[in-house]
Amino acid sequence: MMIKLQQFVLASLLVAAIPACSSIGLPNPFRGDSSEMSQYPKDATEYICDGNKHFHVRMLNNGNDAWLIYPDHEVNLPKSSDDHRRYASGVIALVINGDATTLNDGEKIAYLNCKPQLKK
C-alpha cells in the first residue's frame, strides 16, 4: 500500500511539473516563427555552378587551405605550390578564379563556371 502511495505522489508531481517545462524557453521546432538554421558555416562562400550544382568553400590557415563543403561530406584541400589559385588533394582539384571557378572531383564529376554567391 505504501509503494502505491509513493508511486501516486511521484506521478502527481511529474504531471504538475509539465507546465513549468514550457516556461524554460527551449526552442520549439514546430513553431512557424523560428528561422531555419543553415548547415554551412557563416564564413563559407557558396558557389553555384552549371547544372545548378553547388558547394561551399571556407578558407583556412591564412588562405593556404580550402575547406570544401559538399552537401554530404567535407574535404580539406591544401594550396598547390605551383598555382596560387589551385587547391588539391588526390583527385579533387579546386581552381578559384572568380566567376569561372572550377571543381573537379575525379573523372566523372566536374563543376564548371562556378560563381561565388553574395552573403545574405
Secondary structure, 3 states (H helix, E strand, C coil): CHHHHHHHHHHHHHHHHHHHHCCCCCCCCCCCCCCCCCCCCCCCEEEECHHHCEEEEEEEHHHCEEEEECCCCEEEEEECCCCCCEEEECCEEEECCHHHEEEEECCCCEEEEEEECCCC
